[in-house]
């Protein structure tokens, strides 16, 4: 509870742009206060009642703290990035007549915002990953016509999301296993190493092995994992014996029954703050599955990749819903990118579709104004 209280206080002060040095000092003071009250025998609720919520604490000290201003060169770089992108797009497009994929220069706008405002390396890379992976995917697909399996690069987005999450190392390994299985299955089939009727077992094996990393009940984990290995071996033997695939799949009733007995498989799903990684992983898998199905049906990977933009959008929505501070600005770059590419590709309107990126600063300004109004309302409440 103490760590949660301190973390919430730190995040609130960071949102209010309090300088890092002062945040560290304030956190150190309140850690001492918390420990002192705890030593006196006060309960967690009583301690928080005495110390106050982060908002109350900030109101009490805001006249004494110093808010920081972004470094001038960073602010200027972010401010001029739209003009640099437009200039580069127009000049390159005019002289080369290559509007696609020259439009990728507009990704510099959201990239600059992420690069110059990130608080740590991993979170900065996570914020940049949707734009970098999109650019890489489009460039490789356009110049080498290798859309599949280049799309696997989009898995870097949820992979970085898992790495930056505050879950334990074992839970991170369990979360990453899903994407490792997907990558392994697609690569071995693409390079002709295995057929799909065998390759999908890579994905299944990795998924079924996750209890080894997640739970503490070791004997049951091992029993469940052995049952999964047994089912996979039996499936392979049956397929080699020319048994039909549906009948061979019946071998997986073994881990199904064992999983129910060991509580690794159940029908109860509870989603709360501690389960956000699982929720994000499930949504990511569904989106990737939808991408593959649509790609196979329509045979046009060049625009279906936009489905994968739902992954970072869901990541932002899930994270912000946990903290109850969703901002449209966070997902506007993905919406603008989809609008820009759709108009440019389907209507050959690359020369004007770049206007979609103006949504980013427009939404930013509108939400900024909303934040100012909310701040003024808080001050009025304080006066009364």
N, C-alpha and C positions, 0 to 999 in steps of 0.2 A: 504493500500500500504506500509505503514511504517513497519507493522508487517511482510509482505511478504519479504521486502528487508532485514530486520534484520534476519529473519529465513534462507534465502538463504545464507547470509554472514556466519551465524553460521555453517550451514551444510558444506559450502566450507572449512572453517577453520578446522572443525572436520575431513574432508576427507584428509586434509594436515597434520593431526596428531599434530596440535598445542595443547599445554597443556591447560587443562580446565580453570585454573586460568587466563591465558593470553587471552583466548577466551572471558571470562566474562569481562575482562578489556576493550578489543577491542570493544565488543558489547556495553558496557556502554558508551564509548567515541562516537561511531557512532550514538547511540540513541540521545545523546546530540547535535551532529552536525545536525542530521536530524531535531530535534525539533527547533533548532536555525534558520536554513534556512526556516523552515515552518513558524515560527513567522515573518520572514522578508517578507512573502508573496510569496515565490517561489512556483511554481507548483511542483507536484511529479516528473515529468520528468526532470525538471531543477535541483531538489535536487539530484536525482540519477546521473545526468550528472556531477555535481560538486563532489559528493562523490566518484563516480566510481563504476563499477561492482565488485562483490566479487573477481573475478580473478585479476582485476587491483589493488584492495586494497591489496590483498595478495602479489602481486609483489612488491608493495611499502614498505611493512613492513617485508618481509620474512627474511631480514638480521638481524632484531631485535628480532624476535620471537624465542622461543625455542620449538622444536618438542619433543614430548614425546616418550619414548620407553616402550613397554609392560613390565609389571612386569616379572622378570626373571622366576619365578616359573610357571607363566601362559604360557609363550612362550615355556618353556621346556615341560610342560604337553601336549600342542598341538603338539609339535614336536615328542614326543615319543608315542603318542596315536596309530598311525598305527602299530608300533612294538608290543605294548602291546596287541592290538587286534589280530594280527597275531599269537602271542605266545599263547594267551588264546584259540583261535580257534583251533590251531593245537593240543595243549595239551588235551583240553576237547574232541575234536573229536577223537583223537588217543586212549585215554583211555576208552571212553564211546561208541565209534562208533556211536555217535549221532551228525551227521553233521547238521541236521536240527531239531530244530531251533537254534543250537549253533552259526550259522552264525550271529545271532543278535548282537554278541559282536562287530562286525565291525561298528555298529551304534555309538559306542563310539568315532569314529574318527570325524565325523561331529558334534556330540554332544559336544565334548570337544572344538572344534573351536567356536561353538555358545556360549557355557557357558562362555568361558574366553575372549570373545571379545564383548559381549553384552553391550550396553550403558545404558539400563534400564531394569527393571524386566519384563514388559509386552512384549517388543520387544524380549528379550531373550527367554521368554516362547514361543512366536510365532515362533522363529527360531528353537526351540527344538521340537515343537509340531509334525511336520511330522514324526520324528524319534521315539518319545515316543509313539505316537498313533499307528504307524506301529508295534513296538515291542509288545505293549499291544494286538493289534488285532491278531497278529500271535500266541502269547503265549496262549491266551484264546481259539482261534480257534483250535490250535494244541492239547492242553491238555484236553479241554472240548468239542471239536467239535461243538462249538456254534459260527459259522461264522455270522449267522444272529440272532439277530440284533446287534452283537458286532461291526459291521462295522459303526454303528452310532457314534462311538468314533472319527472317522475321521472328524466329523463335528466340533470338537474342533478347527481344523485348521482355517477354515473361521470365526468361532466365535471369536477367538483371533485376527484374522485379522481385524474384525469390531471394536473390543474393542480398538485396538492400533491405529486405524485411527483417524485423526484429525477432523472428522465430529462432529457436535453438538450432545448432549445427545439424543435428539429426533430422529435424523437420525440414531444414533446407535441402538436405540430401534427398529426402523423400519427395519434396516438391520438384526438384531438378530431374528426378528419375523419369518422370512422365515425358519430358522433352528429350532426354537421352534416348528413350525407347523409340520415340517418333523419328528422330534423326537416324538412328541405326536401321530401323525398318525400311525407310525410304531410300537410304543410300545403298543398302545391299541389293535392293531390287533394281534401282536405277543402273548400277554397274553390272547387273546380270549375275551377281554372286548367288542369289537365291530367288526362287519364285515367291510370289505373294503368299501362297499357301503355307510356306515355311517362315518367311520373313516377319510376318506379323507376330510371331512368337517372341521376337526380340522385345517388342513393345510389352507384350503380356508378361514376360519373365521379369522385366524391370519393375512393372507395376506390382506384381505379386510379391516382389522381394522388399517392398517398402516397409512392411511391418518390422523387418529386421532392424530398420533404422529409427522407427518411430516409438515402439512400445518398450516396456520394461519386462514383460512376462516372457522371458527367453524360451523356456520349453515349448510353449504354445506357438511362438513365432517359428521355431525350427520345425515343428510338426507341420504347420501350415505351409511353410516353404518347401518341405520335402514332398508334400502332397501335390504342390504345383509342379515341381520338377517331374514327379511320376506321371502326372497327366500330360505334360508336354512330350515326354519320351513315348508314352503310349500313343499319343496323337500321331507322332512322326512314324512310328512303327505301323500303325493302321493305314496311314496314307501311302507308305511304301508298299503295303500289302494290297494296294488297289481298292481299299475300302472307300466308300463314298465320303466326301468331306462332311456332310451333315452327321453321318454315323460316327465318324472319327471325333467330331466335336463333343460327342457324349462323354468322352474321357474326362472332360473338365467338370463333370458332376462331382468328381472326387474332391478337388479343392473347394468346390462350392459347399459340399456337406461339411467338410473339415472346417472351412471358414466360418460357417454358422456356429459350429460347436466351440470354436476358439474365440468367438466374438469379433473376428476380423471382418465378417460380413454381417450386416444387419440392415433393417429397413428404416431405422430411425436416423434422421439427419437433423442435426442441430447446428444452426449457423449463427455464430455470435462473433464478437471481436477476435477471439482466439482462433476462429475458423476462417478468417478472411483469406488466408493463403490457399486453403482447400477450395473455397468458393472461386477465387481467381483462377486456380488451376483448372477446375471443371469448366468454367466459361471459356478459357483459352483453348482447351481441347475441343469443345463444341464448335468454336469459331474456326479452328483449323480444319476440323472435319467438314464443316460447311464450305470452306474454301476449296478443299480437295474435291468434294462432290460437285460443286458448281463448275470447277475447272474441267473436270472430266466430262460433264454434261455439255457445256457450251464450248469447250475446246479453245478458250481464249483467255490465257493467263494474264494478258497484258493489262486488262482492266479489273479482273476479278480479285486481284491482290488487295483492292481497297477494302474488302471484307475484313482483312487482318487489322485494319485500323481500329476495329472495335476492341481489340485487345488492350491497347493503351488507354482507350476511352473508358472501358470498364475498370481498368486499374485506378484511374483518377477518381471515378465515381465511387468505387468501393472504399478507397482510402479516405476521401473527403467525407463520405457518409459516416465513417467511424468517428470523425472529429467534428461533424456537424458544421462544416464550413466549405461547402461546395461553391466553386466559382466557375462560371461559364468560360472565363478566359482560359482555363486550364485545358479545355477540350476544343476550343475554337481553332487552333492550328490544324487539327486533324480534319475538322469539318471543312475548313478552307481548302486544305489539300485535296480532299475528295471532290469538292465543287470545281476547283481549278482543273483537275485532271479530267473529270467527266465532260465539262464543257469543251475543253481543248481537244479531247480524243474523239468524242461523238459528233461534235459540230465543227471540228477543225478551227476552233476559235482561240488559238493560243495567244494571238495578239491582244485580246481583250479579257480572256479568262483569268489573267493574273489579278484582276480587280478583286477576285474572291479573297485574296490575302489581306485586303484592306479591312476585312471583318475582324482581324486580330487586334489592330490598334483601336478600332471603333468599339468593340466589346470591352476592351481594356479601359478605355476612357469612361464608358457608361458605368461599368462596375466600380471604377475609381470614384466617380461622382457619387454613386450609391453609398460607398464606404465613407465618404466625407460627410454625407447627410446623416448616416448612422452615428458617426462620431459626434456630430453636433447634437444629436438627440440625447446621446449619453451625457454630454456636458449639461444640457438643460435639466435632465433628471437629477444630476448631481446638485445643481443650484437649488432644486426644490426638495 
